[in-house]
C-alpha cells in the first residue's frame, strides 16, 4: 500500500514541533506581580529553570504565560515547615490569603 507523502510530511512537522516545544527554556508570556494595586514586577518569558524571586512580597500574581507556576511565601522557592506552595495554572491569577503572608518567589511547574 503506497504511503501518502503529504501525510508523512504533516506527521514529520507535527513531531518536530512537539520536540522543539518540549525543549523550551522559557515560559512564553508574562507574569505580573502586584502588591495591592501597585505593580511590583512584570516578567516577560521567564526561564523555566530555577527560582524567581520577587523584589518584595506580592499579594497578587497574574500568570499570562503558557506554563503553570508554583508560588512560595519564601524567597528561595522552598516550602516552610507546616506550609505549602500554591499552584497557579496558566492564564489564571491568584490573590494571597493574608494568613499565609505575601508571595516572595515562584518557579515554573514541571510539565
C-alpha angles and dihedrals in degrees: 000000000000117000122232113247095205090053092048091049092049092050091048092051091047093052092046090052091050092049093049092047091052091055096054115134094194136060102232112233137026139305112206117196123191138182103211104316095332117100109232099180142352116200120193119205096348118203116266089221128076136358125312115208121206113226088237137358114293130204099198133038124188113196108205093163129103091244134073120247137212114217122206135192089214124078093233103052094255127132113240119228108283091008134100142208122246123235114222116190121217114276091022136108133214134200116205120245103240093225090064095048129233125317112259103176145005141198132198110260116241112256 
